[in-house]
Amino acid sequence: MISQNFTFDSGLFGFFYRILRPIEWVMTYVMVYCHKFLTFIGFSSGSGVAWALSVVLLVVLVRLLILPLFIKQMMSMRRLQAIQPQMRKIQNKYKGKTDKASKEASSREMMKLYQDNHANPAGSCLPALVQSPIFMTMFYVLSAVPYIANGKRAPLGAFTVKVAKEFEETQIFGIHISDNLTTAQGASKIVIIIFIALMCLTMFYSQFHNTRKNMPRASMEGSQYRMQKMMAYIFPVMYIFSGVAFPFAVLIYWLTNNTWNLGQTLWQVRRMPTPGSPAAEEKEARDRDRENRRRDKAGEPSLEEEALTKAKEEQVQQLESGLSHQRQQPKRGKNKKRR
């Protein structure tokens, strides 16, 4: 039994969600048109699978739209991680100095370091800032579905009373797609708990793998590194508690989003690692092995053999240069003064 009033339409929540109303409106149409496309290619219109896949397609669409921002974030994070040792030097240089001149000098040196390396501390936050309103509106729309279906809230965008009733009544894994852990019954609770666990695990491993593999070795010490490791543990735990209140469709959205993030992290760490990181060392070894295999097939000398040959040639050139220098006789003046 749902309450008479939709909580998110009043108070502070209502203020923020009214600001996000255009995004909510667009999101309903994206989901409905994705659902229509899925039913067109063969899924049952009343199937919970079609609605669940509509949520998945929504995630894919959002992530493709912000892909350019992700690339900027990735490059910004690489630059920031690469200059961590220089940042610590500046911090240690002015450690304990609280006078105004020292603070200004520290800020100037930090800004110059950012500018010289084209690093932007805020650049890594852009995808999160874009995704946050999307997630908030997703939570709002899916939470509003039961109220729209029961006529206790006005229709929202493409979510008419008819569409909301169809959405609310559909099931997947035996769960109503608008249920959460507190409203689900029997075995449905176990499925929701599994989804919450997977959501937290994918988030944890993504952060843990990036911290362990994609940071310069010089940065793997100090309070900042310990803080980053701690955050990798804290954030997933926070989502355990918030996941209890999420409608199942939101869990599908968030698990899909976290899985995408994990895939991006694994690809980034393997293909575009931070210079000086363990991942960069592993990539260098892989690239060397790949080049040696190519050279072996082409009948060319390996990189090691080429380096050894080059070193021997340089040694021979140095020896010949030394012998040539020794053969040169000192020049004497033709005219000598007689006493």
KOLFI-805203 format. One record per residue: x, y, z of N, C-alpha, C in turn. Coordinates in steps of 0.2 Angstrom, whole numbers. Example, Ala and Ser with C-alpha at 12.3 -4.5 7.8 and 13.67 -1.06 7.14 Angstrom:
<atoms>
ATOM   nxx   nyy   nzz  caxx  cayy  cazz   cxx   cyy   czz
ATOM    66   -28    39    62   -22    39    66   -16    39
ATOM    64   -11    35    68    -5    36    64     0    39
</atoms>
This chain:
<atoms>
ATOM   nxx   nyy   nzz  caxx  cayy  cazz   cxx   cyy   czz
ATOM     4    -6     0     0     0     0     4     6     0
ATOM     3    11    -5     7    17    -5     4    22    -2
ATOM     8    27     0     5    33     4     1    37    -1
ATOM    -3    42     2    -7    46    -2    -3    52    -6
ATOM     2    54    -3     6    59    -6    13    57    -8
ATOM    15    59   -14    22    57   -16    27    62   -13
ATOM    31    59    -9    36    63    -5    40    68    -9
ATOM    43    65   -15    47    69   -18    45    75   -22
ATOM    38    76   -22    35    82   -25    34    88   -20
ATOM    37    87   -14    36    92    -9    43    93    -5
ATOM    43    99    -2    49   101     2    55   102    -3
ATOM    61   101     0    67   102    -3    68    98    -9
ATOM    66    91    -8    66    87   -14    62    89   -20
ATOM    56    92   -18    52    94   -24    55   100   -27
ATOM    58   104   -24    62   110   -27    67   107   -32
ATOM    71   103   -30    76   100   -35    73    96   -41
ATOM    68    92   -39    65    88   -45    61    92   -49
ATOM    59    98   -47    56   103   -52    61   106   -57
ATOM    67   107   -54    72   110   -58    74   105   -64
ATOM    74    98   -62    76    93   -66    70    90   -70
ATOM    64    94   -70    59    91   -74    60    90   -81
ATOM    63    94   -85    65    93   -92    68    87   -93
ATOM    73    85   -89    77    79   -90    72    73   -88
ATOM    68    74   -83    63    68   -81    59    67   -87
ATOM    56    72   -91    52    72   -96    55    68  -102
ATOM    61    70  -104    65    67  -109    66    59  -107
ATOM    68    58  -101    69    51   -99    64    46  -100
ATOM    58    49   -99    52    45   -99    51    43  -107
ATOM    52    48  -111    51    46  -118    56    41  -121
ATOM    63    42  -118    68    38  -120    66    30  -118
ATOM    64    30  -112    62    23  -110    56    20  -114
ATOM    51    24  -115    45    22  -119    47    20  -126
ATOM    51    24  -129    53    22  -136    57    16  -137
ATOM    62    16  -132    66    10  -131    62     3  -130
ATOM    56     4  -126    52    -2  -125    48    -3  -132
ATOM    46     2  -135    42     1  -142    47    -3  -147
ATOM    53    -1  -147    58    -4  -151    59   -11  -150
ATOM    60   -13  -143    61   -20  -141    54   -24  -142
ATOM    48   -21  -142    42   -25  -143    42   -26  -151
ATOM    44   -21  -155    44   -22  -162    49   -27  -164
ATOM    54   -29  -161    59   -34  -163    57   -41  -160
ATOM    52   -41  -156    50   -47  -154    48   -48  -147
ATOM    50   -44  -142    49   -45  -135    41   -43  -134
ATOM    39   -47  -129    32   -46  -127    31   -39  -124
ATOM    25   -35  -126    24   -28  -123    23   -28  -116
ATOM    21   -34  -113    19   -34  -106    25   -37  -102
ATOM    31   -38  -105    36   -42  -102    40   -37   -98
ATOM    42   -40   -92    47   -36   -88    54   -36   -91
ATOM    55   -41   -95    62   -41   -99    63   -35  -103
ATOM    57   -33  -107    57   -27  -112    58   -21  -108
ATOM    55   -20  -102    56   -14   -98    63   -14   -95
ATOM    65   -19   -93    72   -20   -90    77   -18   -95
ATOM    76   -21  -101    81   -19  -106    81   -12  -108
ATOM    75    -9  -108    74    -2  -109    78     3  -104
ATOM    79     0   -98    83     4   -93    90     3   -95
ATOM    92    -3   -97    99    -4   -99   101     0  -105
ATOM    96     0  -110    97     5  -116    98    12  -114
ATOM    94    14  -109    95    21  -107   102    22  -104
ATOM   105    17  -100   111    18   -98   116    19  -104
ATOM   116    14  -108   120    14  -114   120    21  -118
ATOM   114    23  -119   113    30  -122   117    35  -119
ATOM   115    36  -112   118    41  -108   126    40  -108
ATOM   129    34  -107   136    33  -107   139    35  -114
ATOM   136    33  -120   138    35  -126   138    43  -127
ATOM   133    46  -124   133    54  -125   139    57  -121
ATOM   140    54  -115   146    57  -111   153    54  -112
ATOM   153    50  -118   160    47  -119   165    52  -120
ATOM   164    58  -124   169    63  -125   171    66  -118
ATOM   166    66  -113   168    69  -106   173    63  -103
ATOM   171    57  -104   175    52  -101   182    52  -103
ATOM   183    53  -110   190    53  -112   194    59  -109
ATOM   190    65  -109   193    71  -105   195    69   -98
ATOM   190    66   -95   192    64   -88   198    59   -87
ATOM   198    54   -92   203    50   -92   210    53   -93
ATOM   211    58   -98   217    61   -99   219    66   -93
ATOM   214    69   -90   215    73   -84   217    69   -78
ATOM   214    63   -77   217    59   -71   224    57   -72
ATOM   225    55   -79   232    53   -80   237    58   -79
ATOM   236    64   -81   240    70   -80   241    71   -72
ATOM   235    71   -69   235    73   -61   239    67   -58
ATOM   238    61   -60   242    56   -56   249    56   -58
ATOM   251    58   -64   258    58   -66   262    64   -62
ATOM   258    69   -60   262    75   -57   261    74   -49
ATOM   259    69   -47   258    68   -39   265    69   -36
ATOM   270    66   -38   277    67   -35   279    75   -34
ATOM   278    78   -40   279    86   -40   275    89   -35
ATOM   268    87   -35   263    91   -30   266    90   -23
ATOM   268    83   -21   270    82   -14   276    86   -13
ATOM   281    87   -18   287    91   -16   285    99   -14
ATOM   280   101   -18   277   108   -17   274   108   -10
ATOM   270   103    -8   267   103    -2   272   102     4
ATOM   277    98     3   282    97     8   286   104     9
ATOM   287   107     3   291   113     3   288   119     8
ATOM   281   119     8   277   124    12   274   121    18
ATOM   276   115    20   272   112    25   274   116    32
ATOM   268   117    35   269   120    42   269   128    41
ATOM   270   131    35   270   138    34   263   141    33
ATOM   261   145    38   254   147    37   253   155    36
ATOM   259   158    34   259   165    33   256   166    26
ATOM   254   172    24   250   173    18   255   172    12
ATOM   261   175    13   266   174     7   267   167     5
ATOM   268   163    10   269   156     9   263   152     5
ATOM   257   154     8   251   151     5   250   153    -3
ATOM   252   160    -4   251   162   -11   256   159   -15
ATOM   262   158   -13   268   155   -16   266   148   -18
ATOM   263   144   -13   261   137   -14   256   137   -20
ATOM   251   141   -19   246   141   -24   248   143   -31
ATOM   253   148   -32   256   149   -38   260   144   -41
ATOM   264   140   -37   268   135   -40   263   129   -42
ATOM   258   128   -38   253   122   -40   249   124   -46
ATOM   247   130   -47   244   132   -53   249   132   -59
ATOM   255   134   -58   260   133   -64   261   126   -66
ATOM   261   121   -60   262   114   -62   256   112   -66
ATOM   250   114   -64   244   112   -68   244   114   -75
ATOM   246   120   -76   246   123   -82   252   120   -87
ATOM   258   119   -84   263   116   -88   262   109   -90
ATOM   257   106   -86   256    99   -88   249    98   -91
ATOM   245   103   -92   239   103   -95   234    99   -91
ATOM   235   100   -84   230    96   -79   225   100   -76
ATOM   219    97   -76   213   101   -73   211    97   -67
ATOM   211    99   -61   209    95   -55   201    94   -55
ATOM   198    98   -58   190    98   -59   188    93   -65
ATOM   193    92   -69   191    88   -76   189    81   -74
ATOM   191    78   -69   189    71   -67   182    71   -65
ATOM   179    77   -63   173    77   -60   167    78   -65
ATOM   169    80   -71   163    81   -76   159    75   -77
ATOM   161    69   -79   156    64   -80   151    63   -74
ATOM   154    63   -68   150    62   -62   145    68   -61
ATOM   147    74   -63   142    79   -63   136    79   -68
ATOM   138    76   -73   133    75   -79   128    69   -77
ATOM   131    64   -74   127    58   -72   123    58   -66
ATOM   125    63   -61   121    64   -55   114    66   -57
ATOM   113    71   -61   106    73   -62   102    67   -66
ATOM   105    63   -70   102    58   -73   100    52   -68
ATOM   104    51   -64   103    46   -59    97    48   -54
ATOM    97    55   -52    92    58   -48    85    57   -51
ATOM    85    59   -58    79    59   -62    76    52   -63
ATOM    81    47   -64    79    40   -64    76    38   -58
ATOM    79    39   -52    76    37   -46    69    41   -45
ATOM    68    47   -47    62    50   -46    56    47   -51
ATOM    58    46   -57    53    44   -62    51    37   -60
ATOM    55    32   -58    53    26   -56    50    25   -49
ATOM    51    30   -45    48    30   -39    41    33   -40
ATOM    40    37   -45    33    40   -46    28    36   -50
ATOM    31    30   -53    27    26   -57    21    23   -53
ATOM    21    21   -47    15    18   -43    10    24   -42
ATOM    12    30   -41     8    35   -39     4    37   -46
ATOM     8    37   -51     4    39   -58    -1    33   -60
ATOM     1    27   -59    -3    21   -60    -9    22   -56
ATOM    -9    24   -50   -15    24   -45   -18    31   -45
ATOM   -16    35   -50   -20    42   -51   -18    47   -45
ATOM   -13    45   -41   -12    50   -35    -6    55   -37
ATOM    -4    54   -44     1    59   -46    -1    60   -54
ATOM     0    66   -56    -2    68   -63     3    64   -68
ATOM     1    62   -74     6    59   -79    12    63   -80
ATOM    18    59   -81    24    63   -82    27    61   -89
ATOM    27    66   -93    30    64  -100    26    59  -104
ATOM    30    54  -106    27    48  -109    24    43  -104
ATOM    25    44   -98    22    39   -93    15    42   -91
ATOM    10    39   -96     3    41   -94     1    35   -89
ATOM    -5    36   -87    -8    31   -82    -8    24   -85
ATOM    -9    23   -91    -9    17   -94    -2    14   -94
ATOM     3    18   -97    10    16   -97    12    14   -90
ATOM    11    18   -85    13    17   -78    10    11   -75
ATOM     4     9   -77     1     3   -74     4    -3   -78
ATOM     6    -3   -84     9    -8   -88    16    -9   -85
ATOM    20    -4   -83    26    -4   -81    26    -7   -74
ATOM    22    -5   -69    21    -7   -63    19   -14   -62
ATOM    15   -17   -67    13   -24   -66    18   -29   -69
ATOM    23   -27   -73    27   -31   -76    32   -34   -71
ATOM    35   -40   -72    39   -43   -68    45   -46   -71
ATOM    51   -46   -68    57   -50   -70    60   -53   -64
ATOM    62   -59   -65    65   -63   -60    60   -64   -54
ATOM    53   -63   -56    48   -64   -51    47   -58   -47
ATOM    50   -52   -49    50   -46   -45    46   -41   -49
ATOM    41   -37   -46    39   -31   -49    44   -26   -50
ATOM    45   -23   -56    50   -19   -58    51   -13   -54
ATOM    45   -11   -51    45    -5   -46    46    -6   -39
ATOM    47   -13   -37    47   -15   -30    54   -13   -28
ATOM    55   -12   -21    62   -12   -18    62   -17   -13
ATOM    68   -17    -9    69   -22    -4    63   -23     1
ATOM    61   -17     3    55   -17     8    49   -19     6
ATOM    47   -18     0    41   -20    -3    40   -27    -6
ATOM    46   -30    -8    47   -36   -11    45   -42    -7
ATOM    43   -47    -9    40   -53    -5    44   -59    -7
ATOM    46   -63    -2    49   -70    -2    55   -70    -6
ATOM    56   -74   -11    62   -75   -14    64   -69   -18
ATOM    60   -64   -19    61   -58   -23    66   -54   -19
ATOM    66   -54   -12    71   -51    -8    78   -53    -9
ATOM    79   -60   -10    85   -62   -12    88   -60   -18
ATOM    84   -60   -23    86   -57   -30    89   -50   -29
ATOM    85   -46   -26    86   -39   -25    93   -38   -21
ATOM    94   -42   -16   100   -42   -12   106   -44   -16
ATOM   105   -49   -21   110   -51   -25   112   -45   -30
ATOM   107   -41   -32   108   -35   -37   112   -30   -33
ATOM   110   -29   -26   114   -24   -22   121   -26   -21
ATOM   122   -32   -20   129   -35   -19   133   -34   -25
ATOM   130   -36   -31   134   -35   -37   135   -27   -39
ATOM   130   -23   -37   131   -16   -38   137   -13   -34
ATOM   138   -16   -28   143   -13   -24   150   -16   -26
ATOM   150   -23   -28   156   -26   -29   159   -23   -36
ATOM   155   -22   -41   158   -19   -47   161   -12   -46
ATOM   157    -8   -41   160    -1   -40   167    -2   -36
ATOM   167    -7   -31   173    -8   -27   179   -10   -31
ATOM   178   -15   -36   183   -17   -39   186   -12   -44
ATOM   181    -8   -47   183    -3   -52   188     2   -49
ATOM   186     4   -43   190     9   -39   197     6   -36
ATOM   196     0   -34   202    -4   -31   207    -6   -37
ATOM   205    -8   -42   209   -10   -48   213    -3   -50
ATOM   209     2   -51   212     8   -53   218    11   -48
ATOM   216    11   -42   221    13   -37   227     8   -36
ATOM   226     2   -37   232    -3   -36   236    -3   -42
ATOM   233    -2   -48   237    -3   -55   239     3   -58
ATOM   235     9   -57   235    14   -62   238    21   -59
ATOM   241    20   -53   245    26   -50   252    25   -50
ATOM   256    31   -51   263    30   -51   266    27   -45
ATOM   271    23   -45   273    20   -39   275    26   -34
ATOM   278    31   -36   280    37   -31   274    40   -28
ATOM   268    38   -30   262    41   -27   258    36   -22
ATOM   261    30   -22   258    25   -18   261    25   -11
ATOM   260    31    -8   262    32    -1   259    38     1
ATOM   259    39     8   257    46    10   249    45    12
ATOM   247    51    15   240    51    17   235    51    11
ATOM   237    54     6   232    55     0   231    48    -3
ATOM   236    44    -4   235    37    -6   231    33    -1
ATOM   232    34     5   228    30    10   221    32    10
ATOM   220    39     8   213    41     8   209    38     2
ATOM   213    38    -4   210    35   -10   208    27    -9
ATOM   212    24    -5   211    17    -4   205    16     1
ATOM   204    21     5   199    20    10   192    22     6
ATOM   192    27     2   186    28    -2   184    22    -6
ATOM   189    18    -9   187    12   -12   183     7    -8
ATOM   184     7    -2   180     3     3   173     6     5
ATOM   174    13     6   168    17    10   162    17     5
ATOM   163    19    -1   158    21    -6   153    15    -7
ATOM   156     9    -9   152     3   -10   148     1    -3
ATOM   151     2     3   147     1     9   141     6     9
ATOM   142    12     7   136    17     7   131    15     3
ATOM   132    12    -3   127    10    -8   123     4    -5
ATOM   126     0     0   122    -5     3   116    -3     6
ATOM   117     3    10   111     6    13   106     9     9
ATOM   109    13     4   104    17    -1   101    12    -5
ATOM   104     6    -7   101     2   -12    95    -2    -9
ATOM    94    -2    -3    88    -4     0    82    -1    -2
ATOM    82     6    -3    77    10    -5    76    11   -12
ATOM    81     8   -16    80     9   -23    75     4   -26
ATOM    70     7   -31    66     2   -35    71    -2   -39
ATOM    68    -8   -40    72   -13   -44    75   -11   -50
ATOM    70    -7   -54    73    -4   -60    79     1   -59
ATOM    79     4   -54    85     8   -52    91     4   -51
ATOM    90    -2   -48    96    -6   -46    98    -9   -53
ATOM    94   -10   -58    96   -12   -64   100    -7   -68
ATOM    97    -1   -67   101     5   -70   108     6   -67
ATOM   108     5   -60   115     7   -57   120     1   -58
ATOM   117    -5   -58   122   -11   -59   124   -11   -66
ATOM   120    -9   -71   122    -8   -78   128    -3   -79
ATOM   126     3   -75   131     9   -75   138     7   -72
ATOM   138     3   -67   144     1   -63   148    -4   -67
ATOM   144    -8   -71   147   -13   -75   151   -10   -81
ATOM   147    -5   -84   150    -1   -89   157     3   -86
ATOM   156     6   -80   162     9   -77   168     4   -76
ATOM   166    -2   -74   171    -7   -73   175    -9   -80
ATOM   171   -10   -85   174   -11   -91   178    -5   -94
ATOM   176     1   -93   180     7   -95   187     7   -91
ATOM   186     5   -84   192     6   -80   197     0   -82
ATOM   195    -6   -84   199   -11   -86   202   -10   -93
ATOM   198    -7   -97   201    -5  -104   206     1  -103
ATOM   205     6   -99   209    12   -98   216     9   -95
ATOM   215     5   -90   221     3   -86   226    -1   -91
ATOM   223    -5   -95   227    -9   -99   230    -6  -105
ATOM   225    -1  -108   227     2  -115   230     9  -114
ATOM   228    13  -109   231    20  -108   233    21  -101
ATOM   237    17   -98   239    18   -91   243    24   -89
ATOM   243    26   -83   246    32   -81   254    31   -81
ATOM   258    36   -84   265    35   -84   268    33   -77
ATOM   273    28   -77   276    27   -70   272    22   -66
ATOM   266    20   -68   262    16   -64   264     8   -66
ATOM   262     4   -61   263    -3   -63   259    -6   -69
ATOM   254    -3   -71   250    -4   -77   254    -2   -83
ATOM   258     4   -82   262     6   -88   268     2   -89
ATOM   271    -1   -83   276    -6   -84   274   -12   -87
ATOM   268   -15   -86   265   -21   -89   264   -19   -96
ATOM   261   -14   -98   260   -12  -105   266   -12  -109
ATOM   271    -9  -106   278    -8  -109   281   -15  -111
ATOM   280   -20  -106   282   -27  -107   278   -30  -112
ATOM   272   -29  -112   267   -32  -118   269   -29  -124
ATOM   270   -23  -125   272   -20  -131   279   -22  -134
ATOM   283   -23  -129   290   -26  -131   289   -33  -134
ATOM   285   -37  -130   284   -44  -132   281   -44  -139
ATOM   276   -40  -140   272   -40  -147   277   -38  -152
ATOM   281   -33  -151   286   -31  -156   291   -36  -158
ATOM   293   -40  -153   298   -45  -154   295   -51  -158
ATOM   289   -52  -156   285   -58  -160   285   -56  -168
ATOM   283   -49  -169   282   -47  -175   289   -47  -179
ATOM   294   -45  -176   301   -45  -179   303   -52  -180
ATOM   301   -57  -175   303   -64  -176   300   -67  -183
ATOM   294   -65  -184   290   -68  -190   293   -64  -196
ATOM   295   -58  -196   298   -55  -201   306   -56  -202
ATOM   309   -60  -198   316   -62  -199   320   -56  -197
ATOM   318   -52  -193   322   -46  -190   325   -47  -184
ATOM   330   -44  -182   333   -44  -175   328   -42  -170
ATOM   328   -45  -164   324   -43  -158   326   -36  -156
ATOM   322   -33  -152   324   -26  -149   330   -26  -145
ATOM   331   -32  -141   337   -33  -137   343   -34  -141
ATOM   342   -38  -147   348   -39  -151   350   -32  -155
ATOM   345   -28  -156   346   -22  -160   349   -17  -155
ATOM   347   -17  -149   350   -13  -144   357   -15  -143
ATOM   359   -21  -142   366   -24  -141   370   -22  -147
ATOM   368   -23  -153   371   -21  -159   373   -14  -159
ATOM   368    -9  -158   369    -2  -157   374     0  -152
ATOM   374    -4  -146   379    -2  -141   386    -4  -143
ATOM   387   -10  -147   393   -12  -149   396    -7  -154
ATOM   392    -5  -159   394     0  -164   396     7  -161
ATOM   392     9  -156   394    15  -152   401    14  -149
ATOM   402     8  -146   408     7  -142   414     7  -147
ATOM   413     4  -153   418     4  -158   420    11  -161
ATOM   415    15  -162   416    22  -164   419    26  -158
ATOM   418    25  -152   422    28  -147   429    26  -147
ATOM   430    20  -148   437    17  -148   441    20  -154
ATOM   438    20  -160   441    23  -165   442    31  -165
ATOM   438    34  -161   438    41  -160   444    42  -155
ATOM   445    38  -150   450    39  -145   457    37  -149
ATOM   458    32  -153   464    31  -156   466    36  -161
ATOM   461    39  -165   462    45  -169   465    51  -166
ATOM   462    52  -160   465    58  -156   472    57  -153
ATOM   473    50  -152   480    49  -149   485    50  -155
ATOM   484    48  -161   488    48  -167   490    56  -169
ATOM   486    60  -167   487    67  -169   493    70  -165
ATOM   498    73  -168   504    76  -165   503    83  -164
ATOM   506    85  -158   505    92  -157   508    97  -162
ATOM   505   102  -164   508   107  -169   513   111  -166
ATOM   519   112  -169   524   117  -167   524   123  -171
ATOM   526   129  -168   527   135  -171   533   135  -176
ATOM   532   138  -182   537   138  -187   543   142  -185
ATOM   541   148  -182   546   153  -180   548   153  -173
ATOM   554   152  -171   556   152  -164   561   158  -163
ATOM   560   161  -158   564   167  -156   570   165  -153
ATOM   576   167  -156   582   166  -153   585   171  -149
ATOM   588   168  -144   591   173  -139   598   175  -141
</atoms>
